[in-house]
Amino acid sequence: MEIIMDNNLKPTFGGSFRHGWQTMMKYFLILLLIVIVIGIVMTPMSIGRDNDAEIKIQGIEHFEHWEHVNITWDAPVAASAGIFALLGFLAMAYNLLVVPVISYGADISFVEAARDKRPEFENLIKGFKNNYLYIVLAHLLTSALIMLGFFLLLIPGIIVACRLAFVSYLVMDKGLDPIKAVEESWRMTRGHGWKIFFMAIASFFVCILGLALLFVGIIPAIIWVKSSFASLYEAILRKNELEPAMVY
């Protein structure tokens, strides 16, 4: 059965989730594959610990006399420490240089689906060839601003996170540099902050419900949520294009 997309997309809570549902149903298989790949890519790298590794402190029973304390590192301990440090560095580099590119590529795929255009699976790796530096820097800048907001107080962090919700879309869709993407996301979400916040709250419960459905429901839940936020972005974008430019 062919699913007809609602072209009368409005930037509302209900309209975004309704359009997101239609998007999910029409392009379910390709979006399912994208979410599965994202799940694999974003799985945290586990760093094993050698429980047998230890620093041997000899003569500690004579701790009151420092000259009797001798701290030695066994070769296996030094090797384990080196491996641990290397794995930590590789994990940090992976999360900084690889994960954002795949994640941003998935976001633009959901935007394409919201536009009733079959998303291209190649979007997941397109960022390595186009806008790579912008993606990495935009991810760094957005994460830093959100963390700074949370360090100040919880509420500023939530506000910043809501207002920067469109950064990834703007970098991939409009090719904006990190600064312009942050500024444009802040402008686009003006007046829509509470809507994004309540959509995030609703998305949390959608995912909880998906987990409750024998766990497998979490994947359709994620597809629905990501489709809904992409629909909201597209709706606000259309609305802004139809209205005269506002001066801030």
SESETOR-596719 format. One record per residue (C-alpha): residue number from 1; residue in one letter; z, y negated, x. Coordinates in steps of 0.05 Angstrom, whole numbers. Example, Ala and Ser with C-alpha at 12.3 -4.5 7.8 and 13.67 -1.06 7.14 Angstrom:
<node><n>1</n><res>A</res><up>156</up><north>90</north><east>246</east></node>
<node><n>2</n><res>S</res><up>143</up><north>21</north><east>273</east></node>
end
This chain:
<node><n>1</n><res>M</res><up>0</up><north>0</north><east>0</east></node>
<node><n>2</n><res>E</res><up>-21</up><north>-67</north><east>28</east></node>
<node><n>3</n><res>I</res><up>35</up><north>-118</north><east>33</east></node>
<node><n>4</n><res>I</res><up>15</up><north>-189</north><east>16</east></node>
<node><n>5</n><res>M</res><up>52</up><north>-241</north><east>58</east></node>
<node><n>6</n><res>D</res><up>80</up><north>-302</north><east>24</east></node>
<node><n>7</n><res>N</res><up>44</up><north>-361</north><east>55</east></node>
<node><n>8</n><res>N</res><up>89</up><north>-411</north><east>19</east></node>
<node><n>9</n><res>L</res><up>140</up><north>-405</north><east>75</east></node>
<node><n>10</n><res>K</res><up>199</up><north>-453</north><east>69</east></node>
<node><n>11</n><res>P</res><up>254</up><north>-467</north><east>120</east></node>
<node><n>12</n><res>T</res><up>310</up><north>-440</north><east>77</east></node>
<node><n>13</n><res>F</res><up>361</up><north>-385</north><east>86</east></node>
<node><n>14</n><res>G</res><up>334</up><north>-341</north><east>32</east></node>
<node><n>15</n><res>G</res><up>262</up><north>-358</north><east>46</east></node>
<node><n>16</n><res>S</res><up>269</up><north>-338</north><east>120</east></node>
<node><n>17</n><res>F</res><up>301</up><north>-271</north><east>105</east></node>
<node><n>18</n><res>R</res><up>251</up><north>-257</north><east>49</east></node>
<node><n>19</n><res>H</res><up>192</up><north>-273</north><east>94</east></node>
<node><n>20</n><res>G</res><up>225</up><north>-234</north><east>150</east></node>
<node><n>21</n><res>W</res><up>229</up><north>-173</north><east>105</east></node>
<node><n>22</n><res>Q</res><up>156</up><north>-179</north><east>87</east></node>
<node><n>23</n><res>T</res><up>138</up><north>-186</north><east>160</east></node>
<node><n>24</n><res>M</res><up>178</up><north>-125</north><east>179</east></node>
<node><n>25</n><res>M</res><up>147</up><north>-82</north><east>124</east></node>
<node><n>26</n><res>K</res><up>75</up><north>-103</north><east>141</east></node>
<node><n>27</n><res>Y</res><up>80</up><north>-96</north><east>217</east></node>
<node><n>28</n><res>F</res><up>136</up><north>-44</north><east>221</east></node>
<node><n>29</n><res>L</res><up>107</up><north>4</north><east>271</east></node>
<node><n>30</n><res>I</res><up>87</up><north>-47</north><east>325</east></node>
<node><n>31</n><res>L</res><up>153</up><north>-85</north><east>316</east></node>
<node><n>32</n><res>L</res><up>191</up><north>-19</north><east>319</east></node>
<node><n>33</n><res>L</res><up>158</up><north>-2</north><east>385</east></node>
<node><n>34</n><res>I</res><up>173</up><north>-72</north><east>412</east></node>
<node><n>35</n><res>V</res><up>247</up><north>-67</north><east>392</east></node>
<node><n>36</n><res>I</res><up>252</up><north>2</north><east>424</east></node>
<node><n>37</n><res>V</res><up>224</up><north>-24</north><east>489</east></node>
<node><n>38</n><res>I</res><up>270</up><north>-84</north><east>487</east></node>
<node><n>39</n><res>G</res><up>329</up><north>-38</north><east>476</east></node>
<node><n>40</n><res>I</res><up>310</up><north>2</north><east>537</east></node>
<node><n>41</n><res>V</res><up>298</up><north>-59</north><east>580</east></node>
<node><n>42</n><res>M</res><up>362</up><north>-94</north><east>560</east></node>
<node><n>43</n><res>T</res><up>407</up><north>-33</north><east>569</east></node>
<node><n>44</n><res>P</res><up>460</up><north>-56</north><east>619</east></node>
<node><n>45</n><res>M</res><up>453</up><north>-24</north><east>687</east></node>
<node><n>46</n><res>S</res><up>513</up><north>20</north><east>701</east></node>
<node><n>47</n><res>I</res><up>542</up><north>18</north><east>769</east></node>
<node><n>48</n><res>G</res><up>580</up><north>80</north><east>788</east></node>
<node><n>49</n><res>R</res><up>644</up><north>78</north><east>826</east></node>
<node><n>50</n><res>D</res><up>666</up><north>127</north><east>878</east></node>
<node><n>51</n><res>N</res><up>736</up><north>144</north><east>858</east></node>
<node><n>52</n><res>D</res><up>748</up><north>176</north><east>925</east></node>
<node><n>53</n><res>A</res><up>732</up><north>113</north><east>964</east></node>
<node><n>54</n><res>E</res><up>794</up><north>77</north><east>986</east></node>
<node><n>55</n><res>I</res><up>820</up><north>31</north><east>1040</east></node>
<node><n>56</n><res>K</res><up>870</up><north>68</north><east>1082</east></node>
<node><n>57</n><res>I</res><up>929</up><north>27</north><east>1104</east></node>
<node><n>58</n><res>Q</res><up>967</up><north>60</north><east>1159</east></node>
<node><n>59</n><res>G</res><up>1038</up><north>42</north><east>1178</east></node>
<node><n>60</n><res>I</res><up>1051</up><north>7</north><east>1112</east></node>
<node><n>61</n><res>E</res><up>1120</up><north>36</north><east>1111</east></node>
<node><n>62</n><res>H</res><up>1136</up><north>-13</north><east>1167</east></node>
<node><n>63</n><res>F</res><up>1108</up><north>-72</north><east>1128</east></node>
<node><n>64</n><res>E</res><up>1164</up><north>-117</north><east>1151</east></node>
<node><n>65</n><res>H</res><up>1133</up><north>-113</north><east>1220</east></node>
<node><n>66</n><res>W</res><up>1060</up><north>-136</north><east>1215</east></node>
<node><n>67</n><res>E</res><up>1044</up><north>-108</north><east>1283</east></node>
<node><n>68</n><res>H</res><up>1052</up><north>-38</north><east>1254</east></node>
<node><n>69</n><res>V</res><up>1003</up><north>-50</north><east>1197</east></node>
<node><n>70</n><res>N</res><up>933</up><north>-24</north><east>1212</east></node>
<node><n>71</n><res>I</res><up>879</up><north>-30</north><east>1159</east></node>
<node><n>72</n><res>T</res><up>819</up><north>15</north><east>1171</east></node>
<node><n>73</n><res>W</res><up>755</up><north>26</north><east>1134</east></node>
<node><n>74</n><res>D</res><up>726</up><north>97</north><east>1133</east></node>
<node><n>75</n><res>A</res><up>650</up><north>103</north><east>1139</east></node>
<node><n>76</n><res>P</res><up>643</up><north>129</north><east>1067</east></node>
<node><n>77</n><res>V</res><up>684</up><north>69</north><east>1042</east></node>
<node><n>78</n><res>A</res><up>639</up><north>20</north><east>1078</east></node>
<node><n>79</n><res>A</res><up>577</up><north>55</north><east>1053</east></node>
<node><n>80</n><res>S</res><up>603</up><north>55</north><east>981</east></node>
<node><n>81</n><res>A</res><up>620</up><north>-19</north><east>986</east></node>
<node><n>82</n><res>G</res><up>550</up><north>-33</north><east>1012</east></node>
<node><n>83</n><res>I</res><up>517</up><north>7</north><east>957</east></node>
<node><n>84</n><res>F</res><up>561</up><north>-26</north><east>904</east></node>
<node><n>85</n><res>A</res><up>541</up><north>-95</north><east>929</east></node>
<node><n>86</n><res>L</res><up>468</up><north>-76</north><east>931</east></node>
<node><n>87</n><res>L</res><up>469</up><north>-49</north><east>860</east></node>
<node><n>88</n><res>G</res><up>505</up><north>-111</north><east>837</east></node>
<node><n>89</n><res>F</res><up>452</up><north>-155</north><east>869</east></node>
<node><n>90</n><res>L</res><up>395</up><north>-114</north><east>839</east></node>
<node><n>91</n><res>A</res><up>427</up><north>-116</north><east>770</east></node>
<node><n>92</n><res>M</res><up>434</up><north>-192</north><east>774</east></node>
<node><n>93</n><res>A</res><up>362</up><north>-200</north><east>797</east></node>
<node><n>94</n><res>Y</res><up>338</up><north>-153</north><east>742</east></node>
<node><n>95</n><res>N</res><up>375</up><north>-191</north><east>688</east></node>
<node><n>96</n><res>L</res><up>350</up><north>-258</north><east>715</east></node>
<node><n>97</n><res>L</res><up>278</up><north>-242</north><east>734</east></node>
<node><n>98</n><res>V</res><up>256</up><north>-186</north><east>688</east></node>
<node><n>99</n><res>V</res><up>297</up><north>-183</north><east>623</east></node>
<node><n>100</n><res>P</res><up>281</up><north>-255</north><east>600</east></node>
<node><n>101</n><res>V</res><up>206</up><north>-245</north><east>609</east></node>
<node><n>102</n><res>I</res><up>206</up><north>-183</north><east>565</east></node>
<node><n>103</n><res>S</res><up>254</up><north>-215</north><east>515</east></node>
<node><n>104</n><res>Y</res><up>212</up><north>-279</north><east>509</east></node>
<node><n>105</n><res>G</res><up>150</up><north>-236</north><east>501</east></node>
<node><n>106</n><res>A</res><up>182</up><north>-200</north><east>443</east></node>
<node><n>107</n><res>D</res><up>201</up><north>-266</north><east>411</east></node>
<node><n>108</n><res>I</res><up>129</up><north>-291</north><east>410</east></node>
<node><n>109</n><res>S</res><up>107</up><north>-224</north><east>381</east></node>
<node><n>110</n><res>F</res><up>154</up><north>-235</north><east>322</east></node>
<node><n>111</n><res>V</res><up>126</up><north>-305</north><east>314</east></node>
<node><n>112</n><res>E</res><up>56</up><north>-277</north><east>311</east></node>
<node><n>113</n><res>A</res><up>78</up><north>-227</north><east>259</east></node>
<node><n>114</n><res>A</res><up>110</up><north>-283</north><east>218</east></node>
<node><n>115</n><res>R</res><up>42</up><north>-318</north><east>220</east></node>
<node><n>116</n><res>D</res><up>11</up><north>-255</north><east>189</east></node>
<node><n>117</n><res>K</res><up>-23</up><north>-239</north><east>254</east></node>
<node><n>118</n><res>R</res><up>-17</up><north>-170</north><east>285</east></node>
<node><n>119</n><res>P</res><up>26</up><north>-179</north><east>347</east></node>
<node><n>120</n><res>E</res><up>-1</up><north>-157</north><east>413</east></node>
<node><n>121</n><res>F</res><up>41</up><north>-107</north><east>452</east></node>
<node><n>122</n><res>E</res><up>16</up><north>-140</north><east>516</east></node>
<node><n>123</n><res>N</res><up>60</up><north>-199</north><east>499</east></node>
<node><n>124</n><res>L</res><up>118</up><north>-162</north><east>530</east></node>
<node><n>125</n><res>I</res><up>88</up><north>-169</north><east>599</east></node>
<node><n>126</n><res>K</res><up>46</up><north>-231</north><east>589</east></node>
<node><n>127</n><res>G</res><up>102</up><north>-275</north><east>616</east></node>
<node><n>128</n><res>F</res><up>95</up><north>-244</north><east>685</east></node>
<node><n>129</n><res>K</res><up>26</up><north>-275</north><east>690</east></node>
<node><n>130</n><res>N</res><up>35</up><north>-338</north><east>647</east></node>
<node><n>131</n><res>N</res><up>95</up><north>-386</north><east>646</east></node>
<node><n>132</n><res>Y</res><up>137</up><north>-340</north><east>689</east></node>
<node><n>133</n><res>L</res><up>175</up><north>-396</north><east>723</east></node>
<node><n>134</n><res>Y</res><up>185</up><north>-433</north><east>657</east></node>
<node><n>135</n><res>I</res><up>214</up><north>-370</north><east>625</east></node>
<node><n>136</n><res>V</res><up>264</up><north>-357</north><east>681</east></node>
<node><n>137</n><res>L</res><up>285</up><north>-429</north><east>686</east></node>
<node><n>138</n><res>A</res><up>289</up><north>-438</north><east>610</east></node>
<node><n>139</n><res>H</res><up>333</up><north>-376</north><east>606</east></node>
<node><n>140</n><res>L</res><up>378</up><north>-403</north><east>662</east></node>
<node><n>141</n><res>L</res><up>383</up><north>-472</north><east>630</east></node>
<node><n>142</n><res>T</res><up>397</up><north>-446</north><east>560</east></node>
<node><n>143</n><res>S</res><up>449</up><north>-396</north><east>584</east></node>
<node><n>144</n><res>A</res><up>483</up><north>-450</north><east>626</east></node>
<node><n>145</n><res>L</res><up>486</up><north>-499</north><east>568</east></node>
<node><n>146</n><res>I</res><up>514</up><north>-448</north><east>520</east></node>
<node><n>147</n><res>M</res><up>566</up><north>-424</north><east>570</east></node>
<node><n>148</n><res>L</res><up>586</up><north>-495</north><east>585</east></node>
<node><n>149</n><res>G</res><up>595</up><north>-507</north><east>510</east></node>
<node><n>150</n><res>F</res><up>639</up><north>-445</north><east>504</east></node>
<node><n>151</n><res>F</res><up>680</up><north>-465</north><east>565</east></node>
<node><n>152</n><res>L</res><up>694</up><north>-533</north><east>533</east></node>
<node><n>153</n><res>L</res><up>713</up><north>-505</north><east>465</east></node>
<node><n>154</n><res>L</res><up>687</up><north>-450</north><east>420</east></node>
<node><n>155</n><res>I</res><up>655</up><north>-497</north><east>369</east></node>
<node><n>156</n><res>P</res><up>611</up><north>-536</north><east>419</east></node>
<node><n>157</n><res>G</res><up>586</up><north>-469</north><east>445</east></node>
<node><n>158</n><res>I</res><up>566</up><north>-447</north><east>375</east></node>
<node><n>159</n><res>I</res><up>532</up><north>-513</north><east>362</east></node>
<node><n>160</n><res>V</res><up>492</up><north>-510</north><east>426</east></node>
<node><n>161</n><res>A</res><up>472</up><north>-438</north><east>414</east></node>
<node><n>162</n><res>C</res><up>447</up><north>-455</north><east>344</east></node>
<node><n>163</n><res>R</res><up>409</up><north>-517</north><east>366</east></node>
<node><n>164</n><res>L</res><up>375</up><north>-480</north><east>424</east></node>
<node><n>165</n><res>A</res><up>354</up><north>-421</north><east>382</east></node>
<node><n>166</n><res>F</res><up>280</up><north>-440</north><east>388</east></node>
<node><n>167</n><res>V</res><up>275</up><north>-448</north><east>463</east></node>
<node><n>168</n><res>S</res><up>242</up><north>-381</north><east>476</east></node>
<node><n>169</n><res>Y</res><up>192</up><north>-392</north><east>419</east></node>
<node><n>170</n><res>L</res><up>172</up><north>-461</north><east>446</east></node>
<node><n>171</n><res>V</res><up>163</up><north>-437</north><east>518</east></node>
<node><n>172</n><res>M</res><up>118</up><north>-380</north><east>496</east></node>
<node><n>173</n><res>D</res><up>84</up><north>-413</north><east>436</east></node>
<node><n>174</n><res>K</res><up>74</up><north>-484</north><east>461</east></node>
<node><n>175</n><res>G</res><up>79</up><north>-472</north><east>536</east></node>
<node><n>176</n><res>L</res><up>134</up><north>-524</north><east>544</east></node>
<node><n>177</n><res>D</res><up>173</up><north>-530</north><east>608</east></node>
<node><n>178</n><res>P</res><up>248</up><north>-515</north><east>604</east></node>
<node><n>179</n><res>I</res><up>271</up><north>-587</north><east>595</east></node>
<node><n>180</n><res>K</res><up>220</up><north>-603</north><east>541</east></node>
<node><n>181</n><res>A</res><up>234</up><north>-536</north><east>507</east></node>
<node><n>182</n><res>V</res><up>308</up><north>-552</north><east>503</east></node>
<node><n>183</n><res>E</res><up>295</up><north>-622</north><east>478</east></node>
<node><n>184</n><res>E</res><up>244</up><north>-599</north><east>426</east></node>
<node><n>185</n><res>S</res><up>289</up><north>-542</north><east>402</east></node>
<node><n>186</n><res>W</res><up>346</up><north>-593</north><east>393</east></node>
<node><n>187</n><res>R</res><up>299</up><north>-638</north><east>354</east></node>
<node><n>188</n><res>M</res><up>270</up><north>-583</north><east>311</east></node>
<node><n>189</n><res>T</res><up>337</up><north>-555</north><east>291</east></node>
<node><n>190</n><res>R</res><up>365</up><north>-623</north><east>271</east></node>
<node><n>191</n><res>G</res><up>388</up><north>-614</north><east>200</east></node>
<node><n>192</n><res>H</res><up>381</up><north>-538</north><east>205</east></node>
<node><n>193</n><res>G</res><up>442</up><north>-522</north><east>248</east></node>
<node><n>194</n><res>W</res><up>486</up><north>-496</north><east>191</east></node>
<node><n>195</n><res>K</res><up>428</up><north>-455</north><east>166</east></node>
<node><n>196</n><res>I</res><up>418</up><north>-422</north><east>234</east></node>
<node><n>197</n><res>F</res><up>493</up><north>-410</north><east>239</east></node>
<node><n>198</n><res>F</res><up>498</up><north>-376</north><east>171</east></node>
<node><n>199</n><res>M</res><up>435</up><north>-336</north><east>186</east></node>
<node><n>200</n><res>A</res><up>470</up><north>-312</north><east>250</east></node>
<node><n>201</n><res>I</res><up>532</up><north>-292</north><east>210</east></node>
<node><n>202</n><res>A</res><up>489</up><north>-256</north><east>158</east></node>
<node><n>203</n><res>S</res><up>451</up><north>-222</north><east>215</east></node>
<node><n>204</n><res>F</res><up>516</up><north>-195</north><east>243</east></node>
<node><n>205</n><res>F</res><up>532</up><north>-161</north><east>177</east></node>
<node><n>206</n><res>V</res><up>461</up><north>-135</north><east>170</east></node>
<node><n>207</n><res>C</res><up>468</up><north>-102</north><east>238</east></node>
<node><n>208</n><res>I</res><up>537</up><north>-74</north><east>219</east></node>
<node><n>209</n><res>L</res><up>506</up><north>-45</north><east>156</east></node>
<node><n>210</n><res>G</res><up>450</up><north>-16</north><east>198</east></node>
<node><n>211</n><res>L</res><up>501</up><north>18</north><east>244</east></node>
<node><n>212</n><res>A</res><up>537</up><north>46</north><east>184</east></node>
<node><n>213</n><res>L</res><up>473</up><north>80</north><east>160</east></node>
<node><n>214</n><res>L</res><up>479</up><north>138</north><east>209</east></node>
<node><n>215</n><res>F</res><up>465</up><north>90</north><east>267</east></node>
<node><n>216</n><res>V</res><up>389</up><north>94</north><east>260</east></node>
<node><n>217</n><res>G</res><up>390</up><north>36</north><east>211</east></node>
<node><n>218</n><res>I</res><up>406</up><north>-12</north><east>268</east></node>
<node><n>219</n><res>I</res><up>333</up><north>-14</north><east>290</east></node>
<node><n>220</n><res>P</res><up>305</up><north>-37</north><east>223</east></node>
<node><n>221</n><res>A</res><up>363</up><north>-85</north><east>219</east></node>
<node><n>222</n><res>I</res><up>345</up><north>-116</north><east>286</east></node>
<node><n>223</n><res>I</res><up>271</up><north>-120</north><east>266</east></node>
<node><n>224</n><res>W</res><up>290</up><north>-156</north><east>201</east></node>
<node><n>225</n><res>V</res><up>336</up><north>-205</north><east>236</east></node>
<node><n>226</n><res>K</res><up>286</up><north>-223</north><east>291</east></node>
<node><n>227</n><res>S</res><up>231</up><north>-229</north><east>239</east></node>
<node><n>228</n><res>S</res><up>274</up><north>-276</north><east>198</east></node>
<node><n>229</n><res>F</res><up>290</up><north>-323</north><east>255</east></node>
<node><n>230</n><res>A</res><up>216</up><north>-323</north><east>275</east></node>
<node><n>231</n><res>S</res><up>200</up><north>-340</north><east>202</east></node>
<node><n>232</n><res>L</res><up>249</up><north>-398</north><east>204</east></node>
<node><n>233</n><res>Y</res><up>217</up><north>-425</north><east>267</east></node>
<node><n>234</n><res>E</res><up>148</up><north>-420</north><east>236</east></node>
<node><n>235</n><res>A</res><up>171</up><north>-453</north><east>172</east></node>
<node><n>236</n><res>I</res><up>203</up><north>-512</north><east>208</east></node>
<node><n>237</n><res>L</res><up>141</up><north>-518</north><east>252</east></node>
<node><n>238</n><res>R</res><up>96</up><north>-522</north><east>191</east></node>
<node><n>239</n><res>K</res><up>141</up><north>-572</north><east>157</east></node>
<node><n>240</n><res>N</res><up>143</up><north>-617</north><east>218</east></node>
<node><n>241</n><res>E</res><up>67</up><north>-615</north><east>224</east></node>
<node><n>242</n><res>L</res><up>59</up><north>-637</north><east>152</east></node>
<node><n>243</n><res>E</res><up>108</up><north>-694</north><east>157</east></node>
<node><n>244</n><res>P</res><up>100</up><north>-758</north><east>197</east></node>
<node><n>245</n><res>A</res><up>132</up><north>-755</north><east>266</east></node>
<node><n>246</n><res>M</res><up>203</up><north>-780</north><east>265</east></node>
<node><n>247</n><res>V</res><up>232</up><north>-824</north><east>319</east></node>
<node><n>248</n><res>Y</res><up>299</up><north>-804</north><east>349</east></node>
end
